[in-house]
Amino acid sequence: MEITRAKLGQPSVEGGGEEFRIQQQRARDMLRGDLTDAELEAYVEERVLTTTLDKVTAWAQGNSMFPATFGLACCAIEMMSLPGARLDIGRFGFEAFRASPRQADMLILSGRVSIKMAPIVRRIYDQMLEPRWAISMGACCSSMGVFNNYAIVPADKFMPIDVHVPGCPPRPEALAHAILKLRSKVQGNPPRGWRERYEAIGTEEVVGSADRPGVNAINVFQSGETQGA
């Protein structure tokens, strides 16, 4: 790309100044009402973008989320580097971390959640603005990770989670990728899962027991259980 300088109203080598002068004259004719129907229709098509209120609202919500200033464990260190110069999450409108849940609409659970901490986390989530979203960051928060004992509980057992970020701990780039995935989901363009991408619907293998058919034999809390795995 080559940039050339030209005075307004005077033609340059590429004709940029002349084109600008034509646009000025067309805008003047439009204000005076001198454009014909075809010229007016072409003028409007070049400058007017039509959409729906739902799409505009989703676009605004997906580009201006306010994460809560909230960290649980070592994953919070990775989360703190997002607003820095290396990743600069402010490019996408997520750099404004809010200290109050009343001013936040996104909760990043960055670390393990104990059974005693789960009610406090849920209270913070309930105090946030509507609509609100939550990201489970790290293996401890998503599936209890290495702390697979009675004291830790997965986040999706006591509150809704929109995006899970694997890793122990996940890199800041992984969290930024999850935020962009959440933005696509909010704007109505959720990414397809790997089963949809690779046409693997119907290949699920469910391992259950005789008394609890259809329940996966995974070593995590089941719905309604409070004891350890």
Phi, psi and omega per residue, in radians:
M1 nan 2.311 -3.133
E2 -2.022 2.313 -3.122
I3 -1.822 2.209 3.104
T4 -2.084 2.644 -3.141
R5 -1.897 2.375 3.121
A6 -2.623 2.568 3.091
K7 -1.244 2.574 -3.134
L8 -1.095 2.354 3.110
G9 1.523 -0.063 -3.136
Q10 -2.048 2.416 -3.103
P11 -1.231 2.521 3.051
S12 -1.875 -2.946 -3.128
V13 -1.146 -0.721 3.133
E14 -1.541 -0.045 3.141
G15 1.431 0.345 -3.119
G16 -1.163 -0.725 -3.139
G17 -1.164 -0.688 3.125
E18 -1.149 -0.687 3.117
E19 -1.118 -0.705 3.098
F20 -1.113 -0.658 3.125
R21 -1.165 -0.660 3.097
I22 -1.137 -0.676 3.109
Q23 -1.146 -0.659 3.088
Q24 -1.111 -0.776 3.131
Q25 -1.128 -0.659 3.126
R26 -1.173 -0.684 3.090
A27 -1.147 -0.661 3.096
R28 -1.144 -0.752 3.115
D29 -1.135 -0.590 3.119
M30 -1.158 -0.724 3.124
L31 -1.173 -0.578 3.124
R32 -1.386 -0.282 -3.091
G33 1.447 0.409 -3.102
D34 -1.598 -0.094 -3.127
L35 -1.365 2.532 3.055
T36 -1.329 3.019 -3.105
D37 -1.071 -0.762 -3.131
A38 -1.172 -0.724 3.121
E39 -1.165 -0.693 3.118
L40 -1.147 -0.707 3.108
E41 -1.127 -0.718 3.098
A42 -1.156 -0.652 3.128
Y43 -1.107 -0.747 -3.131
V44 -1.213 -0.697 -3.134
E45 -1.112 -0.512 -3.136
E46 -1.363 -0.334 -2.963
R47 -2.185 -0.138 -3.080
V48 -2.022 2.300 3.101
L49 -2.032 2.130 -3.134
T50 -1.763 2.476 3.126
T51 -2.715 -2.970 3.120
T52 -1.947 2.802 -3.134
L53 -1.142 -0.625 3.130
D54 -1.120 -0.715 -3.136
K55 -1.198 -0.658 3.108
V56 -1.161 -0.723 3.117
T57 -1.114 -0.767 3.119
A58 -1.147 -0.635 3.097
W59 -1.116 -0.741 3.133
A60 -1.189 -0.738 3.134
Q61 -1.161 -0.660 -3.112
G62 -1.299 -0.247 -3.124
N63 -1.999 0.192 -3.129
S64 -2.596 0.902 3.092
M65 -1.423 2.536 3.138
F66 -1.992 1.759 3.124
P67 -1.240 2.609 3.076
A68 -1.398 2.481 3.077
T69 -1.360 1.526 -2.970
F70 -2.615 2.148 3.113
G71 -2.343 2.569 -3.086
L72 -1.923 -0.742 -3.045
A73 -2.658 -2.571 -3.005
C74 -1.144 -0.437 3.108
C75 -1.114 -0.401 3.135
A76 -1.125 -0.499 3.098
I77 -1.125 -0.699 3.086
E78 -1.169 -0.646 3.138
M79 -1.157 -0.585 -3.093
M80 -1.145 -0.401 -3.103
S81 -1.445 -0.080 -3.120
L82 -1.082 -0.833 -3.116
P83 -1.290 -0.036 -3.103
G84 -1.223 3.088 -3.067
A85 -1.233 -0.416 -3.064
R86 -1.250 -0.777 3.134
L87 -1.740 -0.698 3.072
D88 0.935 1.153 -3.135
I89 -1.187 -0.172 3.063
G90 -1.128 -0.281 3.068
R91 -1.063 -0.466 -3.087
F92 -1.898 0.024 3.070
G93 1.535 0.518 -3.103
F94 -2.105 0.285 -3.019
E95 -1.496 -0.193 -3.047
A96 -1.511 1.471 3.080
F97 -1.309 2.262 -3.086
R98 -1.821 2.411 -3.121
A99 -1.447 -0.228 -3.126
S100 -2.036 2.379 3.084
P101 -1.129 -0.339 3.104
R102 -1.217 -0.309 -3.136
Q103 -1.966 0.145 -3.104
A104 -2.050 2.642 3.082
D105 -2.286 0.144 3.081
M106 -2.433 2.249 -3.135
L107 -1.998 2.138 3.102
I108 -1.818 1.902 3.114
L109 -1.454 1.634 -3.004
S110 -1.762 1.374 3.088
G111 2.427 -3.095 -3.102
R112 -1.296 2.593 -3.141
V113 -2.061 2.060 3.089
S114 -1.464 2.883 -3.140
I115 -1.102 -0.617 3.118
K116 -1.261 -0.483 -3.126
M117 -1.475 -0.384 -3.056
A118 -1.010 -0.779 3.110
P119 -1.090 -0.605 3.112
I120 -1.192 -0.732 3.110
V121 -1.094 -0.724 3.128
R122 -1.145 -0.627 3.109
R123 -1.158 -0.713 3.096
I124 -1.085 -0.735 3.125
Y125 -1.109 -0.699 -3.142
D126 -1.200 -0.422 -3.136
Q127 -1.499 -0.091 -3.106
M128 -1.358 2.921 -3.109
L129 -1.246 2.677 3.004
E130 -1.747 2.441 -0.153
P131 -1.287 2.667 -3.080
R132 -2.313 2.740 -3.098
W133 -2.398 2.796 -3.114
A134 -2.431 2.467 3.099
I135 -2.119 2.232 3.058
S136 -1.638 1.971 -3.032
M137 -1.863 2.105 3.067
G138 1.734 2.751 -3.118
A139 -1.207 -0.569 -3.123
C140 -1.104 -0.729 -3.105
C141 -1.350 -0.493 -3.075
S142 -1.533 -0.770 -3.075
S143 -2.424 0.353 3.136
M144 1.279 -0.229 2.977
G145 0.963 -2.330 -3.138
V146 -1.318 -0.316 3.135
F147 -1.640 1.072 -3.088
N148 -1.554 1.323 -3.120
N149 -2.457 -3.023 -3.033
Y150 -1.241 -0.271 -3.029
A151 -1.562 -0.244 -3.048
I152 -1.941 2.509 3.138
V153 -2.302 2.395 3.068
P154 -1.152 2.595 -3.038
A155 -1.161 -0.624 -3.073
D156 -1.337 0.090 3.046
K157 -1.550 -0.279 -3.130
F158 -2.298 -0.001 3.082
M159 -2.800 2.708 -3.140
P160 -1.289 2.382 3.130
I161 -2.070 2.278 -3.132
D162 -1.538 -0.727 -3.089
V163 -2.407 2.362 3.033
H164 -1.837 2.398 3.114
V165 -2.003 1.951 3.136
P166 -1.344 2.870 3.101
G167 2.163 2.767 -3.139
C168 -2.558 1.546 -0.260
P169 -1.483 2.740 3.056
P170 -1.243 2.617 3.115
R171 -1.224 2.766 3.089
P172 -1.021 -0.548 3.091
E173 -1.104 -0.586 3.109
A174 -1.169 -0.703 3.093
L175 -1.174 -0.699 3.074
A176 -1.084 -0.683 3.087
H177 -1.109 -0.694 3.117
A178 -1.143 -0.654 3.120
I179 -1.145 -0.697 3.095
L180 -1.172 -0.625 3.048
K181 -1.120 -0.698 3.100
L182 -1.154 -0.655 3.090
R183 -1.084 -0.744 3.089
S184 -1.098 -0.639 3.120
K185 -1.178 -0.725 -3.141
V186 -1.156 -0.654 -3.114
Q187 -1.405 0.111 3.065
G188 1.490 0.263 3.108
N189 -2.181 1.120 -3.089
P190 -1.182 2.425 3.111
P191 -1.199 2.547 3.125
R192 -1.289 2.549 3.076
G193 -1.284 2.988 -3.068
W194 -1.192 -0.468 3.106
R195 -1.209 -0.643 3.090
E196 -1.269 -0.659 -3.120
R197 -1.167 -0.668 -3.068
Y198 -1.845 0.266 3.091
E199 0.923 0.900 -3.098
A200 -1.933 0.387 3.092
I201 -1.172 2.302 -3.141
G202 1.692 0.001 3.139
T203 -1.736 0.204 -3.121
E204 -1.193 2.462 3.070
E205 -1.999 2.002 -3.111
V206 -1.834 2.150 3.123
V207 -1.888 2.031 -3.124
G208 -2.265 3.105 3.106
S209 -1.894 2.999 -3.086
A210 -1.204 -0.667 -3.128
D211 -1.458 -0.295 3.140
R212 -2.320 1.251 -3.117
P213 -1.159 2.480 3.090
G214 1.498 -0.046 -3.138
V215 -1.699 2.200 -3.125
N216 -1.166 2.458 3.133
A217 -1.498 1.131 3.135
I218 -1.857 2.648 -3.022
N219 -1.575 1.041 3.070
V220 -2.377 3.011 3.121
F221 -1.120 2.375 2.989
Q222 -1.648 2.901 -3.091
S223 -1.094 2.194 3.111
G224 1.592 -0.097 -3.119
E225 -1.646 2.575 3.098
T226 -2.145 -0.260 3.136
Q227 -1.365 2.968 -3.141
G228 -1.303 2.840 -3.120
A229 -1.300 nan nan
